[in-house]
């Protein structure tokens, strides 16, 4: 949700900025999107690891 709000704010700022600022804002927007993608991937990996741990625990406990 915060990423979406940030993207909207960056888009509005980008439309109102001079050319040099547009380039900086576009770069910041790209970096934000990349960070969100990394965060989502890490969250997915953590979920998979948690699920594996629960399965292992179930096998051990029986």
PDB file of N, CA, C and O in Angstrom:
ATOM      1  N   UNK A   1       0.826  -1.185   0.000  1.00  0.00           N
ATOM      2  CA  UNK A   1       0.000   0.000   0.000  1.00  0.00           C
ATOM      3  C   UNK A   1       0.871   1.248   0.000  1.00  0.00           C
ATOM      4  O   UNK A   1       0.632   2.176  -0.774  1.00  0.00           O
ATOM      5  N   UNK A   2       1.885   1.274   0.871  1.00  0.00           N
ATOM      6  CA  UNK A   2       2.768   2.439   0.943  1.00  0.00           C
ATOM      7  C   UNK A   2       3.514   2.625  -0.362  1.00  0.00           C
ATOM      8  O   UNK A   2       3.756   3.753  -0.792  1.00  0.00           O
ATOM      9  N   UNK A   3       3.875   1.522  -0.991  1.00  0.00           N
ATOM     10  CA  UNK A   3       4.569   1.608  -2.280  1.00  0.00           C
ATOM     11  C   UNK A   3       3.668   2.236  -3.324  1.00  0.00           C
ATOM     12  O   UNK A   3       4.124   3.058  -4.119  1.00  0.00           O
ATOM     13  N   UNK A   4       2.395   1.862  -3.337  1.00  0.00           N
ATOM     14  CA  UNK A   4       1.455   2.429  -4.301  1.00  0.00           C
ATOM     15  C   UNK A   4       1.265   3.918  -4.060  1.00  0.00           C
ATOM     16  O   UNK A   4       1.221   4.696  -5.013  1.00  0.00           O
ATOM     17  N   UNK A   5       1.153   4.325  -2.810  1.00  0.00           N
ATOM     18  CA  UNK A   5       1.007   5.745  -2.485  1.00  0.00           C
ATOM     19  C   UNK A   5       2.258   6.500  -2.903  1.00  0.00           C
ATOM     20  O   UNK A   5       2.169   7.595  -3.459  1.00  0.00           O
ATOM     21  N   UNK A   6       3.421   5.921  -2.638  1.00  0.00           N
ATOM     22  CA  UNK A   6       4.679   6.550  -3.045  1.00  0.00           C
ATOM     23  C   UNK A   6       4.778   6.688  -4.544  1.00  0.00           C
ATOM     24  O   UNK A   6       5.265   7.702  -5.045  1.00  0.00           O
ATOM     25  N   UNK A   7       4.323   5.683  -5.267  1.00  0.00           N
ATOM     26  CA  UNK A   7       4.364   5.732  -6.727  1.00  0.00           C
ATOM     27  C   UNK A   7       3.454   6.825  -7.266  1.00  0.00           C
ATOM     28  O   UNK A   7       3.809   7.515  -8.221  1.00  0.00           O
ATOM     29  N   UNK A   8       2.291   6.983  -6.665  1.00  0.00           N
ATOM     30  CA  UNK A   8       1.363   8.044  -7.088  1.00  0.00           C
ATOM     31  C   UNK A   8       1.972   9.407  -6.801  1.00  0.00           C
ATOM     32  O   UNK A   8       1.933  10.294  -7.653  1.00  0.00           O
ATOM     33  N   UNK A   9       2.527   9.580  -5.625  1.00  0.00           N
ATOM     34  CA  UNK A   9       3.149  10.859  -5.278  1.00  0.00           C
ATOM     35  C   UNK A   9       4.309  11.170  -6.214  1.00  0.00           C
ATOM     36  O   UNK A   9       4.469  12.308  -6.654  1.00  0.00           O
ATOM     37  N   UNK A  10       5.116  10.160  -6.515  1.00  0.00           N
ATOM     38  CA  UNK A  10       6.240  10.363  -7.431  1.00  0.00           C
ATOM     39  C   UNK A  10       5.742  10.713  -8.820  1.00  0.00           C
ATOM     40  O   UNK A  10       6.351  11.541  -9.498  1.00  0.00           O
ATOM     41  N   UNK A  11       4.657  10.108  -9.259  1.00  0.00           N
ATOM     42  CA  UNK A  11       4.101  10.415 -10.576  1.00  0.00           C
ATOM     43  C   UNK A  11       3.599  11.848 -10.652  1.00  0.00           C
ATOM     44  O   UNK A  11       3.816  12.531 -11.653  1.00  0.00           O
ATOM     45  N   UNK A  12       2.930  12.307  -9.599  1.00  0.00           N
ATOM     46  CA  UNK A  12       2.430  13.686  -9.563  1.00  0.00           C
ATOM     47  C   UNK A  12       3.603  14.659  -9.549  1.00  0.00           C
ATOM     48  O   UNK A  12       3.602  15.650 -10.279  1.00  0.00           O
ATOM     49  N   UNK A  13       4.596  14.378  -8.725  1.00  0.00           N
ATOM     50  CA  UNK A  13       5.772  15.250  -8.654  1.00  0.00           C
ATOM     51  C   UNK A  13       6.515  15.262  -9.978  1.00  0.00           C
ATOM     52  O   UNK A  13       7.020  16.300 -10.406  1.00  0.00           O
ATOM     53  N   UNK A  14       6.582  14.117 -10.620  1.00  0.00           N
ATOM     54  CA  UNK A  14       7.269  13.997 -11.906  1.00  0.00           C
ATOM     55  C   UNK A  14       6.593  14.868 -12.957  1.00  0.00           C
ATOM     56  O   UNK A  14       7.275  15.492 -13.770  1.00  0.00           O
ATOM     57  N   UNK A  15       5.296  14.919 -12.953  1.00  0.00           N
ATOM     58  CA  UNK A  15       4.562  15.703 -13.946  1.00  0.00           C
ATOM     59  C   UNK A  15       4.762  17.207 -13.733  1.00  0.00           C
ATOM     60  O   UNK A  15       4.636  17.982 -14.681  1.00  0.00           O
ATOM     61  N   UNK A  16       5.068  17.624 -12.521  1.00  0.00           N
ATOM     62  CA  UNK A  16       5.175  19.041 -12.208  1.00  0.00           C
ATOM     63  C   UNK A  16       6.623  19.539 -12.172  1.00  0.00           C
ATOM     64  O   UNK A  16       6.845  20.732 -11.967  1.00  0.00           O
ATOM     65  N   UNK A  17       7.595  18.677 -12.361  1.00  0.00           N
ATOM     66  CA  UNK A  17       8.996  19.038 -12.164  1.00  0.00           C
ATOM     67  C   UNK A  17       9.690  19.446 -13.468  1.00  0.00           C
ATOM     68  O   UNK A  17       9.289  19.023 -14.552  1.00  0.00           O
ATOM     69  N   UNK A  18      10.749  20.285 -13.348  1.00  0.00           N
ATOM     70  CA  UNK A  18      11.579  20.577 -14.516  1.00  0.00           C
ATOM     71  C   UNK A  18      12.311  19.307 -14.986  1.00  0.00           C
ATOM     72  O   UNK A  18      12.332  18.300 -14.279  1.00  0.00           O
ATOM     73  N   UNK A  19      12.905  19.369 -16.178  1.00  0.00           N
ATOM     74  CA  UNK A  19      13.516  18.185 -16.789  1.00  0.00           C
ATOM     75  C   UNK A  19      14.566  17.509 -15.921  1.00  0.00           C
ATOM     76  O   UNK A  19      14.563  16.282 -15.814  1.00  0.00           O
ATOM     77  N   UNK A  20      15.476  18.274 -15.290  1.00  0.00           N
ATOM     78  CA  UNK A  20      16.523  17.649 -14.470  1.00  0.00           C
ATOM     79  C   UNK A  20      15.917  16.945 -13.258  1.00  0.00           C
ATOM     80  O   UNK A  20      16.376  15.877 -12.854  1.00  0.00           O
ATOM     81  N   UNK A  21      14.891  17.550 -12.689  1.00  0.00           N
ATOM     82  CA  UNK A  21      14.222  16.903 -11.559  1.00  0.00           C
ATOM     83  C   UNK A  21      13.426  15.697 -12.025  1.00  0.00           C
ATOM     84  O   UNK A  21      13.303  14.715 -11.292  1.00  0.00           O
ATOM     85  N   UNK A  22      12.888  15.757 -13.224  1.00  0.00           N
ATOM     86  CA  UNK A  22      12.152  14.611 -13.758  1.00  0.00           C
ATOM     87  C   UNK A  22      13.043  13.386 -13.830  1.00  0.00           C
ATOM     88  O   UNK A  22      12.624  12.279 -13.492  1.00  0.00           O
ATOM     89  N   UNK A  23      14.269  13.588 -14.271  1.00  0.00           N
ATOM     90  CA  UNK A  23      15.207  12.468 -14.372  1.00  0.00           C
ATOM     91  C   UNK A  23      15.499  11.890 -12.991  1.00  0.00           C
ATOM     92  O   UNK A  23      15.519  10.672 -12.813  1.00  0.00           O
ATOM     93  N   UNK A  24      15.726  12.771 -12.012  1.00  0.00           N
ATOM     94  CA  UNK A  24      15.999  12.287 -10.647  1.00  0.00           C
ATOM     95  C   UNK A  24      14.777  11.575 -10.058  1.00  0.00           C
ATOM     96  O   UNK A  24      14.903  10.532  -9.418  1.00  0.00           O
ATOM     97  N   UNK A  25      13.604  12.152 -10.284  1.00  0.00           N
ATOM     98  CA  UNK A  25      12.391  11.525  -9.761  1.00  0.00           C
ATOM     99  C   UNK A  25      12.115  10.186 -10.444  1.00  0.00           C
ATOM    100  O   UNK A  25      11.672   9.239  -9.795  1.00  0.00           O
ATOM    101  N   UNK A  26      12.372  10.105 -11.739  1.00  0.00           N
ATOM    102  CA  UNK A  26      12.184   8.834 -12.450  1.00  0.00           C
ATOM    103  C   UNK A  26      13.131   7.778 -11.901  1.00  0.00           C
ATOM    104  O   UNK A  26      12.744   6.620 -11.744  1.00  0.00           O
ATOM    105  N   UNK A  27      14.363   8.164 -11.609  1.00  0.00           N
ATOM    106  CA  UNK A  27      15.331   7.228 -11.037  1.00  0.00           C
ATOM    107  C   UNK A  27      14.880   6.783  -9.641  1.00  0.00           C
ATOM    108  O   UNK A  27      14.967   5.602  -9.305  1.00  0.00           O
ATOM    109  N   UNK A  28      14.405   7.717  -8.844  1.00  0.00           N
ATOM    110  CA  UNK A  28      13.927   7.374  -7.503  1.00  0.00           C
ATOM    111  C   UNK A  28      12.728   6.432  -7.582  1.00  0.00           C
ATOM    112  O   UNK A  28      12.609   5.499  -6.788  1.00  0.00           O
ATOM    113  N   UNK A  29      11.844   6.681  -8.543  1.00  0.00           N
ATOM    114  CA  UNK A  29      10.678   5.814  -8.722  1.00  0.00           C
ATOM    115  C   UNK A  29      11.113   4.401  -9.121  1.00  0.00           C
ATOM    116  O   UNK A  29      10.565   3.412  -8.635  1.00  0.00           O
ATOM    117  N   UNK A  30      12.100   4.322 -10.006  1.00  0.00           N
ATOM    118  CA  UNK A  30      12.616   3.005 -10.419  1.00  0.00           C
ATOM    119  C   UNK A  30      13.265   2.285  -9.237  1.00  0.00           C
ATOM    120  O   UNK A  30      13.081   1.080  -9.060  1.00  0.00           O
ATOM    121  N   UNK A  31      14.015   3.020  -8.441  1.00  0.00           N
ATOM    122  CA  UNK A  31      14.644   2.409  -7.272  1.00  0.00           C
ATOM    123  C   UNK A  31      13.603   1.936  -6.264  1.00  0.00           C
ATOM    124  O   UNK A  31      13.759   0.879  -5.652  1.00  0.00           O
ATOM    125  N   UNK A  32      12.547   2.714  -6.095  1.00  0.00           N
ATOM    126  CA  UNK A  32      11.470   2.330  -5.185  1.00  0.00           C
ATOM    127  C   UNK A  32      10.780   1.054  -5.663  1.00  0.00           C
ATOM    128  O   UNK A  32      10.474   0.165  -4.868  1.00  0.00           O
ATOM    129  N   UNK A  33      10.543   0.979  -6.954  1.00  0.00           N
ATOM    130  CA  UNK A  33       9.915  -0.222  -7.507  1.00  0.00           C
ATOM    131  C   UNK A  33      10.820  -1.431  -7.335  1.00  0.00           C
ATOM    132  O   UNK A  33      10.343  -2.523  -7.023  1.00  0.00           O
ATOM    133  N   UNK A  34      12.109  -1.250  -7.534  1.00  0.00           N
ATOM    134  CA  UNK A  34      13.056  -2.352  -7.363  1.00  0.00           C
ATOM    135  C   UNK A  34      13.095  -2.804  -5.904  1.00  0.00           C
ATOM    136  O   UNK A  34      13.142  -4.002  -5.622  1.00  0.00           O
ATOM    137  N   UNK A  35      13.075  -1.846  -4.980  1.00  0.00           N
ATOM    138  CA  UNK A  35      13.071  -2.192  -3.554  1.00  0.00           C
ATOM    139  C   UNK A  35      11.798  -2.943  -3.183  1.00  0.00           C
ATOM    140  O   UNK A  35      11.845  -3.891  -2.399  1.00  0.00           O
ATOM    141  N   UNK A  36      10.669  -2.531  -3.737  1.00  0.00           N
ATOM    142  CA  UNK A  36       9.407  -3.226  -3.464  1.00  0.00           C
ATOM    143  C   UNK A  36       9.454  -4.647  -3.996  1.00  0.00           C
ATOM    144  O   UNK A  36       8.958  -5.571  -3.351  1.00  0.00           O
ATOM    145  N   UNK A  37      10.045  -4.829  -5.167  1.00  0.00           N
ATOM    146  CA  UNK A  37      10.161  -6.173  -5.741  1.00  0.00           C
ATOM    147  C   UNK A  37      11.059  -7.051  -4.873  1.00  0.00           C
ATOM    148  O   UNK A  37      10.755  -8.219  -4.632  1.00  0.00           O
ATOM    149  N   UNK A  38      12.171  -6.475  -4.405  1.00  0.00           N
ATOM    150  CA  UNK A  38      13.067  -7.247  -3.521  1.00  0.00           C
ATOM    151  C   UNK A  38      12.351  -7.615  -2.230  1.00  0.00           C
ATOM    152  O   UNK A  38      12.477  -8.738  -1.742  1.00  0.00           O
ATOM    153  N   UNK A  39      11.601  -6.671  -1.679  1.00  0.00           N
ATOM    154  CA  UNK A  39      10.866  -6.916  -0.445  1.00  0.00           C
ATOM    155  C   UNK A  39       9.843  -8.029  -0.626  1.00  0.00           C
ATOM    156  O   UNK A  39       9.713  -8.907   0.227  1.00  0.00           O
ATOM    157  N   UNK A  40       9.120  -7.987  -1.737  1.00  0.00           N
ATOM    158  CA  UNK A  40       8.126  -9.025  -2.010  1.00  0.00           C
ATOM    159  C   UNK A  40       8.790 -10.386  -2.161  1.00  0.00           C
ATOM    160  O   UNK A  40       8.270 -11.395  -1.684  1.00  0.00           O
ATOM    161  N   UNK A  41       9.943 -10.410  -2.830  1.00  0.00           N
ATOM    162  CA  UNK A  41      10.656 -11.680  -3.015  1.00  0.00           C
ATOM    163  C   UNK A  41      11.137 -12.215  -1.670  1.00  0.00           C
ATOM    164  O   UNK A  41      11.026 -13.410  -1.397  1.00  0.00           O
ATOM    165  N   UNK A  42      11.674 -11.325  -0.828  1.00  0.00           N
ATOM    166  CA  UNK A  42      12.136 -11.765   0.494  1.00  0.00           C
ATOM    167  C   UNK A  42      10.971 -12.268   1.346  1.00  0.00           C
ATOM    168  O   UNK A  42      11.110 -13.248   2.078  1.00  0.00           O
ATOM    169  N   UNK A  43       9.840 -11.604   1.250  1.00  0.00           N
ATOM    170  CA  UNK A  43       8.664 -12.042   1.994  1.00  0.00           C
ATOM    171  C   UNK A  43       8.212 -13.428   1.520  1.00  0.00           C
ATOM    172  O   UNK A  43       7.842 -14.281   2.326  1.00  0.00           O
ATOM    173  N   UNK A  44       8.249 -13.634   0.209  1.00  0.00           N
ATOM    174  CA  UNK A  44       7.866 -14.930  -0.353  1.00  0.00           C
ATOM    175  C   UNK A  44       8.829 -16.023   0.113  1.00  0.00           C
ATOM    176  O   UNK A  44       8.404 -17.126   0.457  1.00  0.00           O
ATOM    177  N   UNK A  45      10.131 -15.710   0.123  1.00  0.00           N
ATOM    178  CA  UNK A  45      11.116 -16.686   0.592  1.00  0.00           C
ATOM    179  C   UNK A  45      10.919 -17.013   2.068  1.00  0.00           C
ATOM    180  O   UNK A  45      11.015 -18.173   2.469  1.00  0.00           O
ATOM    181  N   UNK A  46      10.646 -15.996   2.871  1.00  0.00           N
ATOM    182  CA  UNK A  46      10.432 -16.212   4.300  1.00  0.00           C
ATOM    183  C   UNK A  46       9.205 -17.080   4.535  1.00  0.00           C
ATOM    184  O   UNK A  46       9.214 -17.947   5.408  1.00  0.00           O
ATOM    185  N   UNK A  47       8.156 -16.851   3.765  1.00  0.00           N
ATOM    186  CA  UNK A  47       6.945 -17.660   3.883  1.00  0.00           C
ATOM    187  C   UNK A  47       7.232 -19.108   3.515  1.00  0.00           C
ATOM    188  O   UNK A  47       6.774 -20.029   4.191  1.00  0.00           O
ATOM    189  N   UNK A  48       7.987 -19.307   2.449  1.00  0.00           N
ATOM    190  CA  UNK A  48       8.334 -20.671   2.023  1.00  0.00           C
ATOM    191  C   UNK A  48       9.171 -21.370   3.097  1.00  0.00           C
ATOM    192  O   UNK A  48       8.950 -22.546   3.387  1.00  0.00           O
ATOM    193  N   UNK A  49      10.130 -20.650   3.686  1.00  0.00           N
ATOM    194  CA  UNK A  49      10.960 -21.235   4.739  1.00  0.00           C
ATOM    195  C   UNK A  49      10.123 -21.577   5.971  1.00  0.00           C
ATOM    196  O   UNK A  49      10.330 -22.615   6.598  1.00  0.00           O
ATOM    197  N   UNK A  50       9.185 -20.707   6.312  1.00  0.00           N
ATOM    198  CA  UNK A  50       8.314 -20.970   7.461  1.00  0.00           C
ATOM    199  C   UNK A  50       7.466 -22.208   7.209  1.00  0.00           C
ATOM    200  O   UNK A  50       7.296 -23.046   8.095  1.00  0.00           O
ATOM    201  N   UNK A  51       6.930 -22.318   5.984  1.00  0.00           N
ATOM    202  CA  UNK A  51       6.113 -23.479   5.635  1.00  0.00           C
ATOM    203  C   UNK A  51       6.929 -24.766   5.701  1.00  0.00           C
ATOM    204  O   UNK A  51       6.439 -25.792   6.172  1.00  0.00           O
ATOM    205  N   UNK A  52       8.168 -24.712   5.231  1.00  0.00           N
ATOM    206  CA  UNK A  52       9.036 -25.885   5.287  1.00  0.00           C
ATOM    207  C   UNK A  52       9.331 -26.277   6.728  1.00  0.00           C
ATOM    208  O   UNK A  52       9.353 -27.461   7.064  1.00  0.00           O
ATOM    209  N   UNK A  53       9.559 -25.278   7.579  1.00  0.00           N
ATOM    210  CA  UNK A  53       9.816 -25.556   8.991  1.00  0.00           C
ATOM    211  C   UNK A  53       8.604 -26.186   9.654  1.00  0.00           C
ATOM    212  O   UNK A  53       8.747 -27.098  10.469  1.00  0.00           O
ATOM    213  N   UNK A  54       7.423 -25.716   9.320  1.00  0.00           N
ATOM    214  CA  UNK A  54       6.202 -26.289   9.884  1.00  0.00           C
ATOM    215  C   UNK A  54       6.013 -27.732   9.417  1.00  0.00           C
ATOM    216  O   UNK A  54       5.590 -28.586  10.198  1.00  0.00           O
ATOM    217  N   UNK A  55       6.321 -28.006   8.161  1.00  0.00           N
ATOM    218  CA  UNK A  55       6.208 -29.374   7.640  1.00  0.00           C
ATOM    219  C   UNK A  55       7.209 -30.295   8.323  1.00  0.00           C
ATOM    220  O   UNK A  55       6.885 -31.434   8.660  1.00  0.00           O
ATOM    221  N   UNK A  56       8.425 -29.800   8.524  1.00  0.00           N
ATOM    222  CA  UNK A  56       9.441 -30.605   9.202  1.00  0.00           C
ATOM    223  C   UNK A  56       9.017 -30.893  10.640  1.00  0.00           C
ATOM    224  O   UNK A  56       9.164 -32.012  11.132  1.00  0.00           O
ATOM    225  N   UNK A  57       8.495 -29.878  11.298  1.00  0.00           N
ATOM    226  CA  UNK A  57       8.025 -30.045  12.679  1.00  0.00           C
ATOM    227  C   UNK A  57       6.900 -31.077  12.735  1.00  0.00           C
ATOM    228  O   UNK A  57       6.864 -31.900  13.650  1.00  0.00           O
ATOM    229  N   UNK A  58       5.991 -31.044  11.776  1.00  0.00           N
ATOM    230  CA  UNK A  58       4.883 -31.995  11.744  1.00  0.00           C
ATOM    231  C   UNK A  58       5.388 -33.418  11.554  1.00  0.00           C
ATOM    232  O   UNK A  58       4.844 -34.360  12.131  1.00  0.00           O
ATOM    233  N   UNK A  59       6.440 -33.573  10.734  1.00  0.00           N
ATOM    234  CA  UNK A  59       7.005 -34.909  10.528  1.00  0.00           C
ATOM    235  C   UNK A  59       7.684 -35.418  11.790  1.00  0.00           C
ATOM    236  O   UNK A  59       7.588 -36.600  12.120  1.00  0.00           O
ATOM    237  N   UNK A  60       8.369 -34.527  12.493  1.00  0.00           N
ATOM    238  CA  UNK A  60       9.085 -34.925  13.705  1.00  0.00           C
ATOM    239  C   UNK A  60       8.093 -35.266  14.816  1.00  0.00           C
ATOM    240  O   UNK A  60       8.243 -36.280  15.499  1.00  0.00           O
ATOM    241  N   UNK A  61       7.094 -34.429  14.993  1.00  0.00           N
ATOM    242  CA  UNK A  61       6.110 -34.638  16.053  1.00  0.00           C
ATOM    243  C   UNK A  61       5.233 -35.834  15.718  1.00  0.00           C
ATOM    244  O   UNK A  61       4.832 -36.603  16.592  1.00  0.00           O
ATOM    245  N   UNK A  62       4.949 -35.967  14.437  1.00  0.00           N
ATOM    246  CA  UNK A  62       4.210 -37.110  13.954  1.00  0.00           C
ATOM    247  C   UNK A  62       2.765 -37.005  14.157  1.00  0.00           C
ATOM    248  O   UNK A  62       2.021 -37.914  13.789  1.00  0.00           O
TER     249      UNK A  62
END
